[in-house]
């Protein structure tokens, strides 16, 4: 009797897959990566620079028990199958499992599937393969280069300007936000005017004056034009054109995050968390069913079999006239043919049919994915656009109306893009007709500065410029927030003073490495390694030999930022007071520290600050996030702790007390457990842990 061990990342995924396999299979979960680069050696890089950049890996502290459990399961098995996610990161996880576990001479194979459904899983198990080492090399190269950039730049910035971190992707994204703010600061608001004519059933705007485009810079000029106009208008031209509005392609990671932000008010981090749940499976009746295909993709391809099923669904549900055609990816698209767009796995599982089994957020996201996919295969919406020209003396006015002809894909997806094409209608008009205006008036307007980035627009810009990969967008944005490089005002990113200072210094000494162009070229290089067209060692060596001298030069030339003066004098020694940053936030203190240790007390009546959200998902309820709070009473009064934002529904508190140090991997707070183990607050995504002692970290 065979005893085959299957290893996946997620416990939910393991339960779903185990349903489809026979009794010969046992499915277990690694819960993500089991090891990562060590933080030992020169600079804590975990990389032997002098020995061909050989990486040193260590098992993550919180995964020690899981590795023991996996080894125990391997010992009982006759064969091991690695079934991690179908992307670069998933391939690397499989390789780390193969390298770390005590498998011996037992057969080991790799399977990958794009959706967690019985047909897809069984088909994958019929076609096992070896681990793709080109994929692994690509992931390892990215990890090594980003570790070098992140650690070296972060250490430099912490010592010089007290910035918490820097990195290839996060700094390029921050630069976009800072550059946009500088555009806004330079923008000069200019006054201008428009002239509008209103009629009983429509309105028109002045388009030309004296046969030239109407440009009205002043109120006086507008009044001069108005004085020449009467209430009588003559139709001199009526043009009607049949237009089509095509549906968008099915979702990829970036467009899903953008649309969820715009339509569902769901940030990128939450979007990916909910999508992960839909992919791994939801309990519907007695079975766990994966509802969507893999959510980390930048391919719009749809499986031909799914297209056939969708064609029948559209024709049966809406009629044959509604079926359109498959969207084809641009020729320049680099995505491998096996990748698919994000789509529903089973069209019979309509959003309304399974609504009772989903949370509100799961339902809204699944509904949008379902309708977007079906709409992508439906015919274009058609409408007649009528442009009417009306004259009044030397003035030419223009009115535009749209008459719907065929709703097409908008029949199901119209509520998500209703603002794309206004369907205002005009009354029937003919050349030579006359209309009398109810009112003709001027309208004062002002030029508008460039808009700050919303989360959706930032993701779109990062995608278009090639900064990072869709799977990294959510974490990049979260990092910018947690480092206090940006704030959110009216759902838009605004850089903080520290964020602006960080980019100014990086621009001065590392301009190339924080540019969008560098990030794009690096992603292209990683793709080349993945395809076997570039060598890992060559790429890393070329990068390091160019980057390291820049770091050495910046270390010597970059001036250490001095604290800003408050404008007051210390009441004890009369030295200037300065702003400083501490573990509990900003405060005012004497500049002559440590000789004078005066700290200006904060007013007791100051409004209590809103708890700082770390973004770490609560390990207890999995709904809230861990927020930083300060104990207000008892023996721990004044001490920080981390509790669930879903309090009082969830009363989880992170064990131990705050160490006032930050994780060297991700800069999240370090906490001390009862057994004196020090670990990162964000165990799920980082996992850093050290026993007994805290590593020396230069923290303000």
N, C-alpha and C positions, 0 to 999 in steps of 0.2 A: 504494500500500500504506500502510495506517494505521500510525502509530507512536504509541501511547498510553502515556503515563507515569502509573503509579499510585503514590501515595506513602502509606505507612502508617507507624506508629511503630516496630514491632518487626521485626527481621530474621527471626525465626521466623515471624511472621505473614506477612511478604512471601513467604517460601518456600511457605507453605501456599496462599496466594491465587494465586500464579503457576501452581500446578498446575491451577486451574480455568479460567483465562483462556487465550485463544488466543495464537498467536505474534505477534499485533499488539500485545500488551501487555507492558510491562516494569514490574516491581514493585520499588520501592526503599523503604528505611526511613530515617526521620529520626532514629530512636532517641530518641523523646520530643520535648519542646519544643526548638526551636532558638534561641529568644530569650526574654528575661524583662525585667522592669523594671530599669533601670539603677540603680546605687548612687551616682549623681552628684547634684549640686544640693544645696540646703539640707537638712541632716539626712540626706543620702544616700538620700532617698526615691525618686528617679527620677520625681518627679511635680511638675509646674509648678503649684503651688497657686494662684498669681496669674493663671494663664491657664486658668481653668475646669478645673483639676486634670488637665491634659493629661499623659498618661503618656509617659515617654521609654523606649523599648525599645532593648536592645542584644543583638546576637548573642552567645550564650554562647561563651566562649573555646574550650572544648573542642569546640564544634560548627562552628568556622570551616571546617575541612576538609570536614565533611559538607555544609555549605551550598555549598561550591565544587563538590563532587561532584554535588549535586542540581541546581545550575545547569547543569552540564555535561550532565546527563541531560535537563533541560528544553529545552536548546538543540537537542537531536536529536529532540525529540518534536513532534508536530503538535497534541497535546491533553494536558491534565493533569487527572487525576482524584484528588481528595483523599479517602482512605478511612480516616481515623483513627477512634478509638473512638466509640461512639454515646452520648456523654454531653457534659456542659457543657465538661469539660476537653478532650475530643477535638475538639469544635467549635472551641475556641480555638486548638488546635494547627493545625488546618486553616487558620484565618484568618491565623495568624502565617506559615505557609508561603506563602500567597497574597500576603501583604503584603511578604515578604522576598525571595522568589525572583524572578528576572528572567523573568517569563512573557510580558510584552508583551501582544499582542492574541490570543494563542492561547486557544482555549476552555478554561475551567476549570469544573469541576463537583465536587459533593460527593456521596459515597455513604456510607451507613451500614448496618451489618448487626449483628445481635445474636449471631450464631454464625458460626464459620468452617467452614462446610460448603458443598459445591458448590451445592446448590439455593439456599441463603440468599444466597451471594455473587453468583450469577448474577442472582437476582431483584433485588438491590440495584442492580446495574449497569444493569438495565433501567429504573430509576426514579431517575436522577440529579436533583439539585436544587442550588439556590444555598446558600451558607453562611448559616445562621440567625444573623443579627446580634443578635437578642434573646438567644440563648444566649451569644454572645460577650460582649455587654454585661454579662450576669449574672456571667460568670466574671471579667471585667476589674474589675467593681465589687468583688467579693470580694477579688481580689488587691490592689487599691489600698487598701481599708479595712484589710485585715489587715496590709499593709505599714506603714501609718501607725500602727496600734495597736502592732504588733510592734516597730518601730524606736524609736518614741518611749518606750514603756513600758520596753523593754529597756535603752535608754540611761539612763533615769532610775534604774531599779533597780540597774544595774551601778555607778552612781556613788554611790548612797546606801546600799545594803545588800549589794552584791556578788553579787546574783542574776544569772544569765546571760541570762535572757530572760523575756518574757511575751507573751501573745497571746490573742486573743478565745476561741479554742477550748481551747487548752492550759491557760489559767488557769481557765476554767470547770470543766474536768475536774479540775484540781488542787484546786479549791475543794471539790468533792464529796469527795475523799479526805481533805482536812484537816477538813472539817466532820464527817465520819464519825469521825475520830480524836477530835475533841472530844466527840462523843456517848459514845464508849467511855470517855474519861477521866472524864466526869461520872457514868457508870453506877455504881449501888450494888448490889453483889451481895447477894441476899437468899436465905436458906435457906427451903426448903419441903419437904413430904413427900407421898408417894403411898403408897397401900396396894394391894397386888396379891395376887390369889388364883390359885394355880396348880393345875391339874387334870391328869389323865393325858394328855388330848389337846388342851387349850387353856388359855388364861389369861384373866383378867378384871381390870379395874381399878375401884377405887371411884369411882363417878360422883356419887352423892348421899349425904348423911348427914342424917338427919332431914328428908328431903324437900327439902333445899337443896343446891346445887352444892357438892361437897366441896372445901373449902379448908383445908389443914392446914399452919399456919405453923411449928409446933414439934414436936419429938420427943415432948414430953409429951402434946400433943393427939393425936398418932398412937397413942401407947400407950393413951390413954383409949378410943379407938375400938376398938383391937384387943382390949381386955379384954371388950368386949361381943359379940365375934364368936365363932362356933363353926365347925366344919369343914363343917357342913351348909348347902347353898345350894339355893334353890328358884327354878325358872324361872318368872317372872311375865309375860314378854312375849317373843315371837319375831316379828320383822318381816323379811320378805325383799322386796327391791326390785330389779327388773331395771335395770341401769345400762349406759350406753354410754360408751366412751372413744374420742373421735374422733382421727384422725391430725392432725398439724400441717400447715400449709401448706408448699409447697416453700420452699427457702431463698431469703432475700434476703441482702445482704452482712452485715448485723449478726448475723442468726441463724446464718449459716454460721460467723462468727468465734466466736460464743458456743459453739456445739455442738462446734466443733473444739477449743476450749479445754477444755471439760468432758469430752469423750469421747476425744479423741485426744492431749490434752496438747500441743497445738500453739498457740503464741501467735499473735496477730492478724497480726503482720508475716509470719511464716512461712506462715500460712494463705493470705494474699493472694499471696505469691510462688508457692506451689504452684498455687493456683487460676489465676493468670496463665498459667502453663505449660500447664495443662489447656485453657484457653481458646485460647491461641495455636496449640497443636497439638503432638502427640506423634507421633514416627515409628512407624508401625505397618506393618511390611513396607516397601514402597517408597514409601509415601505419608505425608505429614504430615497428621494429622487433628485438627481441633479437637474436643475431647471434651465440653466444656460451653459453655453460653451465657455471655454477658458477665457477669462476676462483680461488677460495681459497679452495683447496682440495689436499689431498695426497693419493687419491685412483685412481687406474688405471682401475677401473671397468667401463664397458660400458653397457648401458641399452640393454637388449636382443632384444627389438624391433628395436633399432637403429642398432644393429649388423645385423639383418635380412635385413634392408633397405640398409645398407652398402654392404652387400654381393651382393644384386641385382645390386647396383650401379657399383661395381667392375667388375662383370661378364658382364654387359651390356657395360661398357666403355672400359675395357681392355681385356675382354675374361675370360672364366671360369678357365683357367690355372693359373690366377693370384690371385684367392682367397685363403687365408691361413687359419688362425685360431685366436681365441681370446686369448690375453695375460692374464695369470692368475697371480694374486697377490701372493706373498710369503705367506706361512701359518702363519708366524709371524706377518703379517700386522695387525695392530690394528683398521684399519678404519672401521667405521660402514658400513653395506651393502648398505644403502640408498645413500651413497656418490658416485659420478661418477667422471670420469676423465674430463678434459677440452676438449670438442668436439664441432663440429658445431651442431646447432639445426636442420638444414634442409639441406640435401645434394643437393637439387635442387638449393640452393643459392650458386653456385660455386663462388670462388673469382673473376674470370673474368666476371661472369654475373652481379655482383653487384659492380664492381670496381668504376663505376661512382658515386656511393653514399658514397664512403669512402674516408677519407684522405689518404695520402700516407702511414703514419704509421699504420693506421687501416687496410689498404689493406695488407701490408706486414705481419703484425702479424696474421691477419685472414687467409691469404694464408698458412702460416706455420702451424697454428693449424689445418686447413682443411686437408692439405696434410699429416701431421703427423698422424692424426686420421685414415684416409683411409689407409695409408701405414702400420699402425700397424696391419691391418687385411689382408694384402697381403702376398703372399708366399715369402720365403727367396730368396735372390739373390744367384746364384750358379756360381762357377768358379773352374777351374782346376789350382791347384798350383803345379808348377814344380820346383824341387830343383835339381840343377846340381852340381856335384863335379868334378873339374878339377885339375889334378895334374901336378906339374912341379918340378921334383927332389924331395926334402923332403918337399915341400910345397903343401898344399891342399887349393884350392880356391873354393869359393861357389858363385853361381848365382841363383837368384830366379825370377821366372816369373809367372804371373797370366793370365789365358785365360778365359774371360767371357763366360759363357754357357747360363745362363738365368738371365735376369735383375731383375725379380721379383719386389719387392717394390721400388727398385732403379729407376724404370721407372718414378715414380713421385716424389720421395724424394731424389734422388741421388745428387742433387745440394747442399743439406744441409749436407751431410756426405761424400762428394767425397774424402775427405782426409783420410778416415778410412782404405781403402784397395787399395793400388796402383795396377792398372791393367796393369803394364808394361809386355810386352810379350817377350818370348825368341824364337829364331829360332828353327827349328826342330833339335833335338839332339838325338844321340844314343850312347850307351856305346861303347867305342873304337874309337869314332870320334876324330879327331885332329883339333885344331884351332891355328892360329898364331895371337898373340897379336900385336896390333898396338903400344902399349906402356905399360910398367910396371913401376910404380912409387910409391914413398912413399908420404904420406900425413900427415902433422903435425896437431895435434889436442890438445885441452886442455879440461880437465874435467870442467864441467859447474856447478856452485853453484846452490842450489835449487832456483827455480823460485819464485818470489813474487806472492802473490795471485792476480789474476784478479778478477773482480766481480763475474764472472761465477764460478770460482774455489772456491772462498770463500763461495758462497752459497752452492755449492756441499759439501764442507767440513762441513759446519754448519749442513746441512741435515744429513750427515752420522754420525756425532757425537751427533745429537739430541739437538743442541743448538737452542732454540726457536722453532717457528713454521713457515712454509712457508709463512703465511700471514704477519709475522713480519720482514722478511728478508729485504725488501726494506726500511722500516723505520729505522731499525737498522743501515744499511749502511749509510743512510742519516745522522743519528745522529753522527756517527763517523766522517763524513766529516764536519758537521756544528760545532762540538766541536773542530775542528782543531787537532784531534788526529791522523789523517792520511792525506797524500797528494796523489794525483794521478800522477804517472810518467809513461809514455808510457803504459797507461791503466792498471797499476798495483798499488796496495796499498803499500805505504811506510809509516811507522809510523814516526810521528814527535817526537822531543825530549820530548814534553809534553805527548804524547801518551805513550812513553817508560817509562817515570817517573811514570805515572799513574799506569801502570801495575806492575812496580817494587814495588810500595808501597802497592798495593792491594795484590800482591803475598806474601808480607812480613807479612801482618796482616789479610788478608781475602782469603788465598790461596784456600780454599775449595769453596768459593762462586763465584770465577771467573773461576772456572774450567769447562770444557765442561761436565765432569761427573755430576757435581751438577745440571747444567741446564737440562741435560737429565733426571736425577732422578726427578727433579721438574716437567717436562713435563709429565713423567709417572705417577706421583702422581696426577696431574690435570686430567689425563685420568681416573684414578681410582675414583676420585670424580665424574667425569662425568658419570661413569658407576654405581655409588652408592656403590662402594666398599671401600671408604674412607670417613671420616668425616671432613668437612671443619674446624670446630673449633679445632679439634685435630691437624690437619696439620699446621694451623697458630700458635697455641700455642707452639707446638714443635719447629717450626722454630724460633719464637721470643725469646723463652727462651734460645736458643743456640746462636742466633745472637747478641742480645743486649749486653751481657757481652764482646763480641769481640769488639764492637764499643766503649764501655767504656774504654777498655784496650788500644785500638789504639789511642783514644783521648789523653791519658796520655803519651803514649810512642812515638808516631810519631813526629819527629822533624819538625819544621816549616822550609820550604825551603827558603833559603836566596837568594836574587837576585845575578846573576852572574856578576862579575866585567868585564869591557870592556878592562881593561889594561891602561886606561887613567885617569888623575886626573881632578877634577872639576877646571875650570879656576877661580872660585870665591873664594872657600874655600880650595882647594887642597885635598878634600876628594876623595876617589876612585869613579869613575863613574860606574854605573851599568845599566844592561838592565832591563827595566820594560815593562809591558804590559798595555795599556790603551784602551779607547773606540774606538780609531782610529788606533789601532795596536801597534806594539812594538816601543819603543823609548829609548833613552839613557838619564839618569838623574843622579843627584848627590845622593850618598848613604846617605847623612846626612839630607835627607828630614825628617821632615818639616822645620828644621832650615835653610837649604839652598834649595831653590826651582829652582835651575838652571836646564834647560832642553836643551840638545844639539839640535840646529836647524837642520832640514833636508835640504840637498842641494836642492835649487829651481830647478836645472836642472834634478833632479831625475825623471826617467821615471814614468809616471803616472801608478799607479797600476791598475790591472784589477779589476772591481767591484766584490765584494764578493757575490756569489750566496747563498741565504738563502734556496733555494729549495722549497719555498712556491709558489704554483700555483697562477698566477695573477687572481684576482677575476673578472677582467673586460673581458679579451680576452680568458682566460682559456688555452692559448697556451704557453705564456712565464712564467717565474718565477720572483719573486721579488728579485732584487739585491740591495746591499747596495752601495749607491753613496754618494759623498760629493759635496755640492754646490760650484761652482767655482766663482760665481759672485753674485752681489746683496746684499741685507741686510742680507740674510741667508748664505753668504759665509763662508765656513768652517764647516757648519752644515751637519750632516748626514741626508739622506732621503732614502726612499725605492721606487724604480720605476720598471716598467716592463722591462724585458730583451729584449722584442720584440719592444722596442723603435727604430725608430719613428712610426712604424705601430700602436703600442699601447702606448698611452701617460699617462697611469694610474700612479698615485703617491699615495702611502698610505697616508691617511689623517693625519694631525697633525704633530708634530715634535717628533723626537726621545727623549725618556726620559733618555737614557744612562743607563737603567736598563734592566735586563733580566727576562723573565717569570719564576716563581718558578716551573712551571709544566714542561716546555720543553726547557727552556733556550734560546728561540727565543727572539728577541728584543721586548720590550714593547713600544707602541706608544700612544700618547695622542691625543684624538679626540677633535674637537672644543668645545664639551660640557664638557670638562675636564675629560671625562671618560678615564681611562687607560686600554688598552687591549693588548693581545698578537697579534703580527703580523700575526701568523698562526691561524686565526680564524676557518678555516675549520677543522683542525686536532686537535687543542688544545682547543681553545675557552675560555681561561682564560680572565677574565675581572674584574676590580674593579673600583668603582666610587670614584671620588674626590681625594683620596690619593693613593700613591704608597706604597705597603708593603715594609717593611725593608728587603732588600735582600743583602747578603754579596757578593758584586761584586767588582772585582779588578778595 
